Amino acid sequence: MEENKEHFRHLMLFYYRKGKNASQATNSICSVYGEGALAERTVRKWFAKFRASDFNLKDH
């Protein structure tokens, strides 16, 4: 399960670097992996870390 979470984190970082917002990233990821695969709240949390220059994708 942890490797799935880390995979999603890589995807979130990808969309962040492409200039997408959390809602757009969530919609894109869920369109591939299924509705509810990822909560927008989770994406917002990770985007906040990225904005703070924290690009560590391990859950800490």
PDB file of N, CA, C and O in Angstrom:
ATOM      1  N   MET A   1       0.820  -1.198   0.000  1.00  0.00           N
ATOM      2  CA  MET A   1       0.000   0.000   0.000  1.00  0.00           C
ATOM      3  C   MET A   1       0.864   1.263   0.000  1.00  0.00           C
ATOM      4  O   MET A   1       0.534   2.242  -0.669  1.00  0.00           O
ATOM      5  N   GLU A   2       1.965   1.242   0.746  1.00  0.00           N
ATOM      6  CA  GLU A   2       2.841   2.415   0.824  1.00  0.00           C
ATOM      7  C   GLU A   2       3.415   2.776  -0.545  1.00  0.00           C
ATOM      8  O   GLU A   2       3.587   3.956  -0.852  1.00  0.00           O
ATOM      9  N   GLU A   3       3.714   1.769  -1.370  1.00  0.00           N
ATOM     10  CA  GLU A   3       4.253   2.091  -2.694  1.00  0.00           C
ATOM     11  C   GLU A   3       3.200   2.775  -3.563  1.00  0.00           C
ATOM     12  O   GLU A   3       3.550   3.615  -4.392  1.00  0.00           O
ATOM     13  N   ASN A   4       1.916   2.438  -3.396  1.00  0.00           N
ATOM     14  CA  ASN A   4       0.851   3.148  -4.109  1.00  0.00           C
ATOM     15  C   ASN A   4       0.795   4.603  -3.672  1.00  0.00           C
ATOM     16  O   ASN A   4       0.654   5.500  -4.504  1.00  0.00           O
ATOM     17  N   LYS A   5       0.905   4.837  -2.374  1.00  0.00           N
ATOM     18  CA  LYS A   5       0.877   6.206  -1.858  1.00  0.00           C
ATOM     19  C   LYS A   5       2.044   7.001  -2.431  1.00  0.00           C
ATOM     20  O   LYS A   5       1.880   8.150  -2.843  1.00  0.00           O
ATOM     21  N   GLU A   6       3.220   6.384  -2.454  1.00  0.00           N
ATOM     22  CA  GLU A   6       4.388   7.090  -2.982  1.00  0.00           C
ATOM     23  C   GLU A   6       4.235   7.351  -4.483  1.00  0.00           C
ATOM     24  O   GLU A   6       4.671   8.389  -4.979  1.00  0.00           O
ATOM     25  N   HIS A   7       3.626   6.425  -5.195  1.00  0.00           N
ATOM     26  CA  HIS A   7       3.353   6.626  -6.625  1.00  0.00           C
ATOM     27  C   HIS A   7       2.453   7.847  -6.810  1.00  0.00           C
ATOM     28  O   HIS A   7       2.718   8.688  -7.669  1.00  0.00           O
ATOM     29  N   PHE A   8       1.400   7.949  -6.013  1.00  0.00           N
ATOM     30  CA  PHE A   8       0.509   9.104  -6.094  1.00  0.00           C
ATOM     31  C   PHE A   8       1.261  10.395  -5.764  1.00  0.00           C
ATOM     32  O   PHE A   8       0.990  11.438  -6.358  1.00  0.00           O
ATOM     33  N   ARG A   9       2.197  10.330  -4.827  1.00  0.00           N
ATOM     34  CA  ARG A   9       2.977  11.524  -4.473  1.00  0.00           C
ATOM     35  C   ARG A   9       3.830  11.980  -5.645  1.00  0.00           C
ATOM     36  O   ARG A   9       3.973  13.179  -5.885  1.00  0.00           O
ATOM     37  N   HIS A  10       4.400  11.020  -6.378  1.00  0.00           N
ATOM     38  CA  HIS A  10       5.147  11.379  -7.586  1.00  0.00           C
ATOM     39  C   HIS A  10       4.226  12.062  -8.597  1.00  0.00           C
ATOM     40  O   HIS A  10       4.603  13.049  -9.228  1.00  0.00           O
ATOM     41  N   LEU A  11       3.023  11.526  -8.741  1.00  0.00           N
ATOM     42  CA  LEU A  11       2.064  12.142  -9.659  1.00  0.00           C
ATOM     43  C   LEU A  11       1.697  13.554  -9.200  1.00  0.00           C
ATOM     44  O   LEU A  11       1.598  14.469 -10.018  1.00  0.00           O
ATOM     45  N   MET A  12       1.495  13.730  -7.898  1.00  0.00           N
ATOM     46  CA  MET A  12       1.164  15.057  -7.378  1.00  0.00           C
ATOM     47  C   MET A  12       2.295  16.037  -7.657  1.00  0.00           C
ATOM     48  O   MET A  12       2.047  17.179  -8.045  1.00  0.00           O
ATOM     49  N   LEU A  13       3.532  15.600  -7.462  1.00  0.00           N
ATOM     50  CA  LEU A  13       4.678  16.466  -7.736  1.00  0.00           C
ATOM     51  C   LEU A  13       4.741  16.812  -9.224  1.00  0.00           C
ATOM     52  O   LEU A  13       5.029  17.953  -9.587  1.00  0.00           O
ATOM     53  N   PHE A  14       4.477  15.844 -10.071  1.00  0.00           N
ATOM     54  CA  PHE A  14       4.438  16.071 -11.520  1.00  0.00           C
ATOM     55  C   PHE A  14       3.440  17.175 -11.867  1.00  0.00           C
ATOM     56  O   PHE A  14       3.776  18.117 -12.585  1.00  0.00           O
ATOM     57  N   TYR A  15       2.219  17.057 -11.359  1.00  0.00           N
ATOM     58  CA  TYR A  15       1.194  18.063 -11.659  1.00  0.00           C
ATOM     59  C   TYR A  15       1.529  19.411 -11.022  1.00  0.00           C
ATOM     60  O   TYR A  15       1.246  20.457 -11.606  1.00  0.00           O
ATOM     61  N   TYR A  16       2.123  19.394  -9.839  1.00  0.00           N
ATOM     62  CA  TYR A  16       2.547  20.641  -9.197  1.00  0.00           C
ATOM     63  C   TYR A  16       3.557  21.368 -10.080  1.00  0.00           C
ATOM     64  O   TYR A  16       3.446  22.572 -10.311  1.00  0.00           O
ATOM     65  N   ARG A  17       4.532  20.628 -10.562  1.00  0.00           N
ATOM     66  CA  ARG A  17       5.575  21.235 -11.404  1.00  0.00           C
ATOM     67  C   ARG A  17       5.036  21.678 -12.758  1.00  0.00           C
ATOM     68  O   ARG A  17       5.623  22.552 -13.396  1.00  0.00           O
ATOM     69  N   LYS A  18       3.940  21.096 -13.201  1.00  0.00           N
ATOM     70  CA  LYS A  18       3.298  21.530 -14.444  1.00  0.00           C
ATOM     71  C   LYS A  18       2.441  22.771 -14.235  1.00  0.00           C
ATOM     72  O   LYS A  18       1.892  23.315 -15.193  1.00  0.00           O
ATOM     73  N   GLY A  19       2.323  23.225 -12.983  1.00  0.00           N
ATOM     74  CA  GLY A  19       1.567  24.434 -12.689  1.00  0.00           C
ATOM     75  C   GLY A  19       0.084  24.200 -12.457  1.00  0.00           C
ATOM     76  O   GLY A  19      -0.703  25.147 -12.458  1.00  0.00           O
ATOM     77  N   LYS A  20      -0.303  22.945 -12.260  1.00  0.00           N
ATOM     78  CA  LYS A  20      -1.715  22.641 -11.991  1.00  0.00           C
ATOM     79  C   LYS A  20      -2.035  22.949 -10.536  1.00  0.00           C
ATOM     80  O   LYS A  20      -1.145  22.962  -9.686  1.00  0.00           O
ATOM     81  N   ASN A  21      -3.308  23.198 -10.255  1.00  0.00           N
ATOM     82  CA  ASN A  21      -3.704  23.377  -8.860  1.00  0.00           C
ATOM     83  C   ASN A  21      -4.156  22.027  -8.294  1.00  0.00           C
ATOM     84  O   ASN A  21      -4.239  21.037  -9.022  1.00  0.00           O
ATOM     85  N   ALA A  22      -4.445  21.999  -7.006  1.00  0.00           N
ATOM     86  CA  ALA A  22      -4.788  20.736  -6.342  1.00  0.00           C
ATOM     87  C   ALA A  22      -6.034  20.094  -6.937  1.00  0.00           C
ATOM     88  O   ALA A  22      -6.094  18.874  -7.089  1.00  0.00           O
ATOM     89  N   SER A  23      -7.015  20.901  -7.269  1.00  0.00           N
ATOM     90  CA  SER A  23      -8.253  20.370  -7.843  1.00  0.00           C
ATOM     91  C   SER A  23      -8.002  19.725  -9.205  1.00  0.00           C
ATOM     92  O   SER A  23      -8.509  18.639  -9.485  1.00  0.00           O
ATOM     93  N   GLN A  24      -7.226  20.391 -10.041  1.00  0.00           N
ATOM     94  CA  GLN A  24      -6.904  19.847 -11.364  1.00  0.00           C
ATOM     95  C   GLN A  24      -6.108  18.550 -11.240  1.00  0.00           C
ATOM     96  O   GLN A  24      -6.366  17.584 -11.958  1.00  0.00           O
ATOM     97  N   ALA A  25      -5.144  18.536 -10.328  1.00  0.00           N
ATOM     98  CA  ALA A  25      -4.331  17.337 -10.129  1.00  0.00           C
ATOM     99  C   ALA A  25      -5.193  16.173  -9.642  1.00  0.00           C
ATOM    100  O   ALA A  25      -5.059  15.050 -10.127  1.00  0.00           O
ATOM    101  N   THR A  26      -6.071  16.446  -8.689  1.00  0.00           N
ATOM    102  CA  THR A  26      -6.961  15.404  -8.170  1.00  0.00           C
ATOM    103  C   THR A  26      -7.831  14.837  -9.282  1.00  0.00           C
ATOM    104  O   THR A  26      -7.960  13.620  -9.416  1.00  0.00           O
ATOM    105  N   ASN A  27      -8.424  15.712 -10.074  1.00  0.00           N
ATOM    106  CA  ASN A  27      -9.284  15.257 -11.172  1.00  0.00           C
ATOM    107  C   ASN A  27      -8.518  14.416 -12.178  1.00  0.00           C
ATOM    108  O   ASN A  27      -9.025  13.397 -12.647  1.00  0.00           O
ATOM    109  N   SER A  28      -7.310  14.828 -12.513  1.00  0.00           N
ATOM    110  CA  SER A  28      -6.502  14.080 -13.478  1.00  0.00           C
ATOM    111  C   SER A  28      -6.135  12.700 -12.948  1.00  0.00           C
ATOM    112  O   SER A  28      -6.252  11.704 -13.662  1.00  0.00           O
ATOM    113  N   ILE A  29      -5.697  12.641 -11.708  1.00  0.00           N
ATOM    114  CA  ILE A  29      -5.294  11.362 -11.114  1.00  0.00           C
ATOM    115  C   ILE A  29      -6.500  10.438 -10.970  1.00  0.00           C
ATOM    116  O   ILE A  29      -6.415   9.252 -11.287  1.00  0.00           O
ATOM    117  N   CYS A  30      -7.611  10.974 -10.496  1.00  0.00           N
ATOM    118  CA  CYS A  30      -8.807  10.150 -10.293  1.00  0.00           C
ATOM    119  C   CYS A  30      -9.437   9.715 -11.613  1.00  0.00           C
ATOM    120  O   CYS A  30     -10.130   8.699 -11.654  1.00  0.00           O
ATOM    121  N   SER A  31      -9.213  10.456 -12.684  1.00  0.00           N
ATOM    122  CA  SER A  31      -9.750  10.032 -13.982  1.00  0.00           C
ATOM    123  C   SER A  31      -9.054   8.769 -14.470  1.00  0.00           C
ATOM    124  O   SER A  31      -9.621   8.011 -15.257  1.00  0.00           O
ATOM    125  N   VAL A  32      -7.835   8.542 -14.009  1.00  0.00           N
ATOM    126  CA  VAL A  32      -7.089   7.337 -14.389  1.00  0.00           C
ATOM    127  C   VAL A  32      -7.286   6.217 -13.369  1.00  0.00           C
ATOM    128  O   VAL A  32      -7.518   5.069 -13.747  1.00  0.00           O
ATOM    129  N   TYR A  33      -7.195   6.543 -12.082  1.00  0.00           N
ATOM    130  CA  TYR A  33      -7.195   5.526 -11.029  1.00  0.00           C
ATOM    131  C   TYR A  33      -8.556   5.292 -10.393  1.00  0.00           C
ATOM    132  O   TYR A  33      -8.703   4.406  -9.551  1.00  0.00           O
ATOM    133  N   GLY A  34      -9.538   6.067 -10.783  1.00  0.00           N
ATOM    134  CA  GLY A  34     -10.885   5.873 -10.260  1.00  0.00           C
ATOM    135  C   GLY A  34     -11.275   6.928  -9.251  1.00  0.00           C
ATOM    136  O   GLY A  34     -10.451   7.445  -8.497  1.00  0.00           O
ATOM    137  N   GLU A  35     -12.561   7.229  -9.264  1.00  0.00           N
ATOM    138  CA  GLU A  35     -13.113   8.219  -8.338  1.00  0.00           C
ATOM    139  C   GLU A  35     -12.817   7.789  -6.904  1.00  0.00           C
ATOM    140  O   GLU A  35     -13.046   6.639  -6.529  1.00  0.00           O
ATOM    141  N   GLY A  36     -12.319   8.705  -6.127  1.00  0.00           N
ATOM    142  CA  GLY A  36     -12.017   8.399  -4.735  1.00  0.00           C
ATOM    143  C   GLY A  36     -10.646   7.789  -4.511  1.00  0.00           C
ATOM    144  O   GLY A  36     -10.302   7.447  -3.380  1.00  0.00           O
ATOM    145  N   ALA A  37      -9.854   7.645  -5.571  1.00  0.00           N
ATOM    146  CA  ALA A  37      -8.512   7.082  -5.414  1.00  0.00           C
ATOM    147  C   ALA A  37      -7.636   7.987  -4.554  1.00  0.00           C
ATOM    148  O   ALA A  37      -6.707   7.533  -3.887  1.00  0.00           O
ATOM    149  N   LEU A  38      -7.955   9.271  -4.587  1.00  0.00           N
ATOM    150  CA  LEU A  38      -7.157  10.262  -3.886  1.00  0.00           C
ATOM    151  C   LEU A  38      -8.066  11.422  -3.493  1.00  0.00           C
ATOM    152  O   LEU A  38      -8.861  11.898  -4.303  1.00  0.00           O
ATOM    153  N   ALA A  39      -7.946  11.865  -2.269  1.00  0.00           N
ATOM    154  CA  ALA A  39      -8.770  12.986  -1.797  1.00  0.00           C
ATOM    155  C   ALA A  39      -8.092  14.312  -2.138  1.00  0.00           C
ATOM    156  O   ALA A  39      -6.872  14.441  -2.037  1.00  0.00           O
ATOM    157  N   GLU A  40      -8.893  15.286  -2.539  1.00  0.00           N
ATOM    158  CA  GLU A  40      -8.333  16.607  -2.849  1.00  0.00           C
ATOM    159  C   GLU A  40      -7.633  17.200  -1.629  1.00  0.00           C
ATOM    160  O   GLU A  40      -6.642  17.918  -1.766  1.00  0.00           O
ATOM    161  N   ARG A  41      -8.140  16.906  -0.456  1.00  0.00           N
ATOM    162  CA  ARG A  41      -7.513  17.388   0.780  1.00  0.00           C
ATOM    163  C   ARG A  41      -6.064  16.900   0.887  1.00  0.00           C
ATOM    164  O   ARG A  41      -5.182  17.646   1.312  1.00  0.00           O
ATOM    165  N   THR A  42      -5.830  15.657   0.502  1.00  0.00           N
ATOM    166  CA  THR A  42      -4.482  15.088   0.518  1.00  0.00           C
ATOM    167  C   THR A  42      -3.583  15.829  -0.465  1.00  0.00           C
ATOM    168  O   THR A  42      -2.438  16.151  -0.150  1.00  0.00           O
ATOM    169  N   VAL A  43      -4.107  16.094  -1.651  1.00  0.00           N
ATOM    170  CA  VAL A  43      -3.326  16.802  -2.668  1.00  0.00           C
ATOM    171  C   VAL A  43      -2.994  18.212  -2.181  1.00  0.00           C
ATOM    172  O   VAL A  43      -1.874  18.687  -2.373  1.00  0.00           O
ATOM    173  N   ARG A  44      -3.950  18.875  -1.558  1.00  0.00           N
ATOM    174  CA  ARG A  44      -3.697  20.219  -1.024  1.00  0.00           C
ATOM    175  C   ARG A  44      -2.584  20.187   0.021  1.00  0.00           C
ATOM    176  O   ARG A  44      -1.744  21.085   0.059  1.00  0.00           O
ATOM    177  N   LYS A  45      -2.573  19.158   0.869  1.00  0.00           N
ATOM    178  CA  LYS A  45      -1.535  19.016   1.899  1.00  0.00           C
ATOM    179  C   LYS A  45      -0.155  18.886   1.254  1.00  0.00           C
ATOM    180  O   LYS A  45       0.800  19.542   1.670  1.00  0.00           O
ATOM    181  N   TRP A  46      -0.062  18.035   0.240  1.00  0.00           N
ATOM    182  CA  TRP A  46       1.224  17.828  -0.422  1.00  0.00           C
ATOM    183  C   TRP A  46       1.649  19.042  -1.235  1.00  0.00           C
ATOM    184  O   TRP A  46       2.836  19.367  -1.274  1.00  0.00           O
ATOM    185  N   PHE A  47       0.711  19.716  -1.882  1.00  0.00           N
ATOM    186  CA  PHE A  47       1.051  20.928  -2.630  1.00  0.00           C
ATOM    187  C   PHE A  47       1.602  21.994  -1.677  1.00  0.00           C
ATOM    188  O   PHE A  47       2.514  22.734  -2.045  1.00  0.00           O
ATOM    189  N   ALA A  48       1.063  22.079  -0.468  1.00  0.00           N
ATOM    190  CA  ALA A  48       1.573  23.033   0.524  1.00  0.00           C
ATOM    191  C   ALA A  48       3.023  22.704   0.869  1.00  0.00           C
ATOM    192  O   ALA A  48       3.842  23.611   1.020  1.00  0.00           O
ATOM    193  N   LYS A  49       3.346  21.423   0.993  1.00  0.00           N
ATOM    194  CA  LYS A  49       4.734  21.013   1.260  1.00  0.00           C
ATOM    195  C   LYS A  49       5.634  21.407   0.096  1.00  0.00           C
ATOM    196  O   LYS A  49       6.738  21.914   0.295  1.00  0.00           O
ATOM    197  N   PHE A  50       5.152  21.170  -1.117  1.00  0.00           N
ATOM    198  CA  PHE A  50       5.951  21.518  -2.293  1.00  0.00           C
ATOM    199  C   PHE A  50       6.201  23.027  -2.349  1.00  0.00           C
ATOM    200  O   PHE A  50       7.311  23.457  -2.662  1.00  0.00           O
ATOM    201  N   ARG A  51       5.177  23.832  -2.048  1.00  0.00           N
ATOM    202  CA  ARG A  51       5.338  25.291  -2.048  1.00  0.00           C
ATOM    203  C   ARG A  51       6.367  25.732  -1.008  1.00  0.00           C
ATOM    204  O   ARG A  51       7.019  26.762  -1.175  1.00  0.00           O
ATOM    205  N   ALA A  52       6.513  24.952   0.066  1.00  0.00           N
ATOM    206  CA  ALA A  52       7.492  25.247   1.114  1.00  0.00           C
ATOM    207  C   ALA A  52       8.858  24.638   0.783  1.00  0.00           C
ATOM    208  O   ALA A  52       9.736  24.568   1.644  1.00  0.00           O
ATOM    209  N   SER A  53       9.031  24.202  -0.458  1.00  0.00           N
ATOM    210  CA  SER A  53      10.278  23.598  -0.953  1.00  0.00           C
ATOM    211  C   SER A  53      10.608  22.275  -0.281  1.00  0.00           C
ATOM    212  O   SER A  53      11.775  21.889  -0.211  1.00  0.00           O
ATOM    213  N   ASP A  54       9.606  21.585   0.207  1.00  0.00           N
ATOM    214  CA  ASP A  54       9.783  20.243   0.776  1.00  0.00           C
ATOM    215  C   ASP A  54       9.337  19.243  -0.283  1.00  0.00           C
ATOM    216  O   ASP A  54       8.144  19.015  -0.483  1.00  0.00           O
ATOM    217  N   PHE A  55      10.321  18.651  -0.957  1.00  0.00           N
ATOM    218  CA  PHE A  55      10.016  17.722  -2.038  1.00  0.00           C
ATOM    219  C   PHE A  55      10.280  16.269  -1.651  1.00  0.00           C
ATOM    220  O   PHE A  55      10.347  15.396  -2.516  1.00  0.00           O
ATOM    221  N   ASN A  56      10.429  16.011  -0.350  1.00  0.00           N
ATOM    222  CA  ASN A  56      10.597  14.649   0.145  1.00  0.00           C
ATOM    223  C   ASN A  56       9.259  13.928   0.007  1.00  0.00           C
ATOM    224  O   ASN A  56       8.258  14.355   0.584  1.00  0.00           O
ATOM    225  N   LEU A  57       9.240  12.845  -0.751  1.00  0.00           N
ATOM    226  CA  LEU A  57       7.987  12.145  -1.026  1.00  0.00           C
ATOM    227  C   LEU A  57       7.688  11.029  -0.036  1.00  0.00           C
ATOM    228  O   LEU A  57       6.669  10.349  -0.155  1.00  0.00           O
ATOM    229  N   LYS A  58       8.560  10.838   0.933  1.00  0.00           N
ATOM    230  CA  LYS A  58       8.286   9.865   1.996  1.00  0.00           C
ATOM    231  C   LYS A  58       7.337  10.502   2.996  1.00  0.00           C
ATOM    232  O   LYS A  58       7.403  11.705   3.246  1.00  0.00           O
ATOM    233  N   ASP A  59       6.460   9.697   3.563  1.00  0.00           N
ATOM    234  CA  ASP A  59       5.524  10.205   4.569  1.00  0.00           C
ATOM    235  C   ASP A  59       6.282  10.403   5.869  1.00  0.00           C
ATOM    236  O   ASP A  59       6.829   9.456   6.433  1.00  0.00           O
ATOM    237  N   HIS A  60       6.310  11.652   6.342  1.00  0.00           N
ATOM    238  CA  HIS A  60       7.044  11.918   7.587  1.00  0.00           C
ATOM    239  C   HIS A  60       6.194  12.614   8.589  1.00  0.00           C
ATOM    240  O   HIS A  60       6.657  12.913   9.691  1.00  0.00           O
TER     241      HIS A  60
END
